[in-house]
């Protein structure tokens, strides 16, 4: 069986090259190299060792993935006729995509892949920037970097930052989590006689002239607490501390039950910000809603029942499960198909097929605001055909309920419970009308409350400016102020 032997050229000059690798290179054979842009190559050439390089392939493609695929394909084709020696910078198993492709594809073609040693750039880099990797570090690819990859409390080493374009991408990604003036280090040819370490502000990263194929960027861990406020792990730590033995007395005594009212309040305050189109306010109110989620999750963790990880896992799995048209192979044609699929999947999850002793109304939380609960009941009933065919029939029901309420109000036997019952029937019938027009009754009443608040406070301001009191005005005068407020769009 033919084989591809992969060797590492080390991180710097010839003095760093392991003796075994050097001897193998001195043997008379054809040697392929991913790139000649490496200090040891020139030294080896002077000793009479020749190389076949793949640098020209980099010029053919816009994407690195295509470059690596072609290099691997070429080597596998060569190995189908004879054994091949392939040399890469550093160590073959560190930041070498072509090696991973060969390990994946070689065996399927009957070609053995043998990986031999070589010094990676990591050891000399650790020495160059004076860090101990046991403290925790990340090795990241500068050509494929996203903010989600960054753990700012660890040492970060970013490889393949070889030109201004790649450095610019790295800079912009780091700026998603770090200040523009955060100090980073550009390390070139670590461990060799040409080693150079340059400290610069993050915003200057792509303005350096030393960038090359031997360049890495070192980002020191963030120690300033305020810079960690954007990290989810920091929020989780804060909530745990508030609930901990030396935490806040108020937070420590809270329960799922005691926090219910705050969750409702925060949700409505968020709605206020949305209605006011107040982006800054939304940031704060969304934070308050998230705080409630975190507190409930921490209580669950304290009681040994569940954690925020369980919450995140549950909603992540649900979103993937309920969007097979995005994460699977289901095809949809518009929003209506999406909603049909959603309801079907939801029903399957809940096992909502009619069973003895079970109701289709089961699962609707009794803690919902009552207008919302009425709407949910009506939706469930409508799914099995218990609904008016036309909205005109629903209007007839509203008028019928109005008449029954009037009849009850004028009866000689004034019964407050019966009046309350008829009012409830009327509200329920009005929710049905709202549903037909795709208007959420709860939101409609919420908007009416906001409108009343704005107009009534306008009346109060008018009375205050006049230096009078409410009792100094007739109802007609107060109504005139109300109409003024209405005219002003309040």
C-alpha positions in Angstrom: 0.0 0.0 0.0 1.3 3.4 -0.9 1.5 6.0 1.8 1.7 9.7 2.4 4.2 10.6 5.1 3.6 14.0 6.6 6.4 15.8 8.4 6.5 19.1 10.3 9.1 21.8 9.4 8.9 23.4 12.8 8.1 27.0 13.7 11.3 28.8 12.7 14.8 28.2 11.4 16.9 25.1 10.9 18.1 24.9 14.5 14.6 24.1 15.6 14.1 21.2 13.1 14.1 17.8 14.9 17.1 15.6 13.8 14.8 12.8 12.6 12.9 15.1 10.3 16.2 16.6 9.0 17.5 13.1 8.2 14.3 12.2 6.4 14.5 15.4 4.3 18.1 14.6 3.3 17.1 11.2 1.8 16.9 11.3 -2.0 13.2 11.7 -2.8 10.7 14.2 -4.1 9.2 16.3 -1.3 6.0 18.3 -1.5 5.6 21.4 0.7 2.4 23.4 1.3 4.3 26.6 1.0 7.9 27.8 0.5 7.2 30.8 2.7 9.0 29.4 5.7 12.6 30.2 7.0 13.8 26.6 7.0 13.0 26.1 3.3 15.7 28.5 2.1 18.3 26.9 4.4 17.4 23.4 3.3 17.6 24.5 -0.4 21.1 25.7 0.2 21.9 22.1 1.4 20.7 20.8 -2.0 17.2 19.7 -0.9 14.5 20.4 -3.5 10.8 20.9 -2.9 7.6 21.0 -5.0 5.4 23.7 -3.6 1.7 24.4 -3.8 2.0 28.2 -3.6 0.6 28.7 -7.1 -2.7 27.0 -5.9 -3.3 29.9 -3.5 -3.5 32.2 -6.5 -6.2 30.2 -8.2 -8.9 30.3 -5.5 -10.7 33.0 -3.5 -11.5 30.6 -0.6 -8.9 28.7 1.5 -11.2 25.7 1.6 -10.8 25.3 -2.1 -7.0 25.7 -1.8 -6.8 22.9 0.8 -9.1 20.6 -1.1 -7.0 20.9 -4.3 -3.7 20.3 -2.4 -5.1 17.2 -0.7 -6.5 15.9 -4.0 -3.1 16.4 -5.7 -1.3 14.5 -3.0 -3.8 11.7 -3.0 -3.4 11.4 -6.8 0.4 11.3 -6.5 0.1 8.7 -3.8 -2.0 6.4 -6.0 1.2 5.7 -8.0 4.0 5.9 -5.4 4.6 6.9 -1.7 4.8 10.6 -1.1 6.6 12.9 1.4 4.6 16.0 2.4 6.1 18.8 4.6 4.1 21.5 6.3 5.1 24.4 8.6 5.1 23.7 12.3 3.6 20.4 13.5 1.3 18.5 11.1 -1.5 18.2 13.7 -1.6 21.9 14.6 -3.6 24.3 12.4 -3.1 22.2 9.2 -6.4 21.7 7.3 -4.7 19.8 4.5 -3.5 17.2 7.0 -7.0 16.7 8.3 -8.4 16.3 4.8 -5.7 13.6 4.0 -6.5 11.8 7.3 -10.1 11.8 6.3 -9.9 10.8 2.6 -6.7 8.7 2.4 -8.0 5.5 4.0 -11.1 5.5 1.8 -8.8 5.4 -1.2 -6.5 2.7 0.2 -3.7 5.2 0.9 -2.1 5.1 4.3 -1.4 8.4 6.0 1.6 8.5 8.4 2.1 11.6 10.5 5.6 12.3 12.0 6.8 15.0 14.3 7.8 18.6 14.1 7.8 21.5 16.5 4.5 23.5 16.5 4.6 27.3 16.8 2.8 27.1 20.2 5.7 26.3 22.5 7.9 29.1 21.2 4.9 31.5 21.1 4.1 30.7 24.8 7.8 31.5 25.6 7.7 34.7 23.4 4.7 36.2 25.3 5.6 34.7 28.7 2.4 32.8 29.4 1.5 29.5 31.0 -1.1 27.6 28.9 -2.3 25.8 32.0 -4.2 28.9 32.9 -6.4 28.2 29.9 -6.0 29.2 26.3 -7.7 29.1 22.9 -6.1 28.4 19.6 -8.2 30.0 16.9 -8.2 30.3 13.1 -7.9 33.9 11.9 -9.6 33.1 8.6 -12.7 31.6 10.3 -13.3 33.7 13.4 -16.6 34.7 14.9 -17.5 36.5 18.2 -19.0 33.3 19.5 -15.6 31.7 19.4 -14.1 34.1 21.8 -13.6 33.4 25.5 -12.1 36.7 26.7 -11.1 35.5 30.1 -8.6 33.0 28.6 -5.4 33.5 26.7 -6.2 33.7 23.0 -3.8 32.8 20.2 -5.0 33.5 16.7 -3.2 31.9 13.8 -3.2 32.5 10.1 -3.1 36.3 10.4 -0.8 36.6 7.4 -1.9 39.9 5.8 -3.8 43.2 6.3 -7.1 41.7 5.1 -7.0 38.8 7.5 -5.8 41.1 10.3 -8.7 43.4 9.6 -11.3 40.6 9.9 -9.7 39.5 13.2 -9.7 43.1 14.5 -13.3 43.7 13.7 -14.3 40.3 15.3 -12.3 41.1 18.5 -13.9 44.6 18.7 -17.3 42.9 19.1 -16.1 42.0 22.6 -13.1 44.2 23.4 -12.4 47.9 23.5 -10.8 49.5 20.4 -7.6 50.3 22.4 -7.2 46.9 24.1 -3.5 45.8 23.9 -2.7 42.8 21.8 0.6 41.3 20.6 1.7 40.5 17.1 4.2 37.5 17.2 6.3 36.7 14.1 8.6 33.7 13.6 8.4 32.8 17.3 11.4 30.9 18.6 13.6 31.6 15.6 16.4 34.1 15.2 13.9 36.4 13.4 11.4 36.4 16.3 9.6 39.6 16.8 6.9 40.6 19.3 5.1 43.8 18.7 2.5 45.3 21.1 -0.2 47.5 19.6 -3.7 48.7 20.3 -6.4 46.5 18.8 -7.5 49.2 16.3 -4.0 49.2 14.9 -3.8 45.5 14.2 -4.2 45.7 10.5 -1.8 48.6 10.1 1.3 46.6 10.9 3.8 45.8 8.2 5.3 42.7 9.9 2.3 40.4 9.0 3.3 37.3 7.2 2.8 33.5 7.0 4.6 33.2 10.3 2.4 35.7 12.2 0.1 35.0 15.1 -1.9 37.4 17.3 -1.9 36.9 21.1 -4.8 38.5 23.0 -4.2 38.6 26.8 -7.1 37.5 29.0 -9.5 40.2 30.2 -9.1 40.9 33.9 -11.1 44.1 34.2 -14.5 43.1 35.6 -16.5 45.8 33.6 -15.2 44.4 30.3 -16.8 41.1 31.2 -20.3 42.5 31.6 -21.3 41.4 28.1 -20.5 37.8 28.9 -23.4 35.4 29.8 -21.1 33.6 32.2 -20.6 36.8 34.1 -24.4 37.3 34.5 -24.8 33.7 35.7 -22.1 34.2 38.2 -23.7 37.5 39.5 -27.1 35.8 40.0 -25.5 32.8 41.8 -23.7 35.3 44.1 -26.9 37.2 44.8 -28.6 33.9 45.9 -25.5 32.6 47.7 -24.7 32.5 51.4 -23.2 36.0 51.4 -25.7 37.4 48.8 -28.7 39.7 49.0 -31.3 39.0 51.7 -34.1 39.9 49.2 -32.8 37.7 46.4 -32.1 34.8 48.8 -35.7 34.6 50.0 -37.4 34.7 46.6 -39.3 31.7 45.3 -40.9 30.8 42.0 -44.2 31.9 43.5 -43.0 35.2 44.9 -41.4 36.2 41.6 -44.5 35.7 39.4 -45.9 39.2 39.8 -42.5 40.7 38.9 -42.3 38.7 35.6 -45.7 40.0 34.6 -44.7 43.6 35.5 -41.4 43.4 33.6 -43.2 42.0 30.5 -45.6 44.9 30.5 -42.9 47.4 31.0 -41.1 45.9 28.0 -44.3 46.3 26.0 -44.3 50.0 27.0 -40.9 50.5 25.5 -41.9 48.6 22.3 -44.9 50.8 21.9 -42.8 53.9 22.5 -40.3 52.7 19.9 -37.7 53.3 22.6 -34.7 51.1 21.7 -32.6 52.1 24.7 -35.6 51.4 26.9 -36.0 48.0 25.3 -32.4 47.1 26.2 -33.1 47.8 29.8 -36.5 46.1 29.9 -35.3 43.0 28.0 -32.6 42.9 30.7 -35.2 42.9 33.4 -37.1 40.1 31.7 -33.9 38.1 31.4 -33.2 38.7 35.1 -36.5 37.0 35.9 -35.5 34.0 33.8 -32.1 33.9 35.5 -33.6 34.1 39.0 -36.1 31.3 38.3 -33.3 29.2 36.8 -31.0 29.8 39.8 -33.8 28.9 42.2 -34.2 25.7 40.2 -30.5 25.0 40.5 -30.4 25.8 44.2 -33.3 23.3 44.7 -31.5 20.7 42.5 -34.4 20.6 40.0 -33.0 22.3 36.8 -30.4 24.9 35.7 -30.3 27.6 33.1 -28.4 25.1 30.9 -31.6 22.9 30.9 -33.7 26.0 30.0 -31.4 26.8 27.1 -31.2 23.2 25.9 -35.0 22.9 26.0 -35.7 26.0 23.9 -32.8 25.2 21.5 -34.1 21.7 20.9 -37.7 23.0 20.5 -36.7 25.7 17.9 -34.9 23.1 15.8 -37.7 20.6 16.2 -40.4 23.1 15.3 -38.5 24.5 12.3 -37.9 21.5 10.1 -38.2 23.8 7.0 -35.0 25.5 8.3 -33.1 22.7 10.0 -34.5 19.8 8.1 -35.8 18.9 4.7 -39.4 20.0 5.0 -40.6 22.4 2.3 -43.0 25.3 3.0 -44.7 27.8 0.8 -45.2 30.9 3.0 -46.1 31.7 6.6 -49.4 29.8 6.6 -47.5 26.5 6.0 -45.1 27.3 8.8 -47.9 27.9 11.3 -49.7 24.6 10.2 -46.5 22.7 10.7 -45.8 24.4 14.1 -49.2 23.5 15.4 -49.0 19.9 14.2 -45.5 19.4 15.8 -46.7 21.1 19.0 -49.8 18.8 19.1 -47.6 15.8 18.6 -45.2 16.9 21.4 -48.0 17.4 23.8 -49.9 14.3 22.8 -53.0 16.4 22.4 -55.2 13.9 20.6 -58.4 13.4 22.3 -58.2 10.9 25.1 -60.7 9.7 27.7 -60.4 12.0 30.7 -58.5 14.7 28.8 -59.7 17.9 27.3 -58.4 19.9 24.3 -58.4 22.9 26.7 -55.8 21.2 28.9 -52.4 22.9 29.0 -53.7 26.5 28.9 -52.2 28.1 32.0 -54.8 29.4 34.4 -52.3 32.0 35.5 -52.6 33.8 32.1 -54.3 37.2 32.1 -58.0 36.3 31.6 -58.4 38.0 28.2 -55.5 36.0 26.9 -56.9 32.8 28.5 -60.3 33.5 26.9 -58.6 33.9 23.5 -56.7 30.6 23.9 -59.8 28.7 24.9 -61.6 30.0 21.8 -58.7 29.1 19.5 -58.6 25.5 20.9 -62.4 25.2 20.4 -62.2 26.6 16.9 -59.7 23.9 15.9 -62.4 21.2 16.4 -65.1 23.2 14.6 -66.7 24.9 17.7 -66.8 28.4 16.2 -69.0 30.7 14.2 -68.7 30.4 10.4 -69.1 34.2 9.9 -68.1 37.2 12.1 -71.6 38.5 11.7 -72.8 35.6 13.9 -70.2 36.6 16.5 -71.6 40.1 16.4 -75.1 38.8 17.0 -73.7 37.1 20.1 -72.2 40.4 21.4 -75.6 42.2 20.9 -77.3 39.3 22.7 -75.0 39.6 25.7 -75.4 43.4 25.8 -79.2 43.0 25.9 -79.0 40.3 28.6 -76.8 42.7 30.7 -79.2 45.6 30.2 -82.1 43.3 31.2 -80.3 42.3 34.4 -79.5 45.9 35.3 -83.1 47.1 35.1 -84.5 44.1 36.9 -86.2 44.8 40.3 -84.1 42.0 41.9 -80.7 43.6 41.7 -78.2 40.7 41.9 -74.6 41.7 41.7 -73.4 38.2 41.0 -75.7 37.9 38.0 -74.6 41.2 36.7 -71.0 40.1 37.1 -71.8 36.9 35.2 -73.4 38.9 32.3 -70.5 41.3 32.1 -68.1 38.3 31.9 -70.2 36.8 29.1 -70.0 40.2 27.2 -66.2 40.4 27.6 -65.8 36.8 26.4 -68.0 37.5 23.3 -65.9 40.7 22.6 -62.7 38.6 22.7 -64.3 36.4 20.0 -64.7 39.5 17.8 -61.1 40.5 18.5 -59.9 37.1 17.4 -61.8 37.2 14.1 -59.9 40.4 13.3 -56.6 39.0 14.5 -56.4 41.6 17.3 -55.2 40.4 20.7 -57.9 41.5 23.2 -55.3 41.9 26.0 -53.2 44.3 23.9 -56.3 46.2 22.9 -57.2 46.8 26.5 -53.6 47.6 27.3 -53.6 50.3 24.6 -56.9 51.7 25.9 -55.3 52.0 29.4 -52.3 53.8 28.0 -54.6 56.2 26.1 -56.7 56.9 29.2 -53.5 57.5 31.2 -52.1 60.0 28.7 -55.4 61.9 28.3 -56.2 62.0 32.1 -52.7 63.2 33.0 -53.2 65.9 30.3 -56.4 67.0 32.2 -54.4 67.1 35.4 -51.7 69.3 33.8 -54.4 71.7 32.5 -55.9 72.0 36.0 -52.5 72.5 37.5 -51.7 75.3 35.1 -55.0 77.0 35.8 -54.2 76.9 39.5 -57.5 75.1 40.3 -58.7 71.8 41.6 -60.8 69.1 40.0 -63.8 70.1 42.1 -63.6 73.6 40.6 -64.5 72.2 37.1 -67.7 70.9 35.7 -67.8 67.6 33.9 -68.3 69.5 30.7 -65.1 71.5 31.3 -63.2 68.3 32.1 -64.6 66.8 28.9 -63.3 69.8 26.9 -59.8 69.1 28.2 -60.2 65.5 27.3 -61.2 66.5 23.7 -58.1 68.8 23.6 -55.9 65.8 24.5 -57.6 63.7 21.9 -57.0 66.4 19.3 -53.3 66.4 20.2 -53.2 62.7 19.3 -52.9 61.6 23.0 
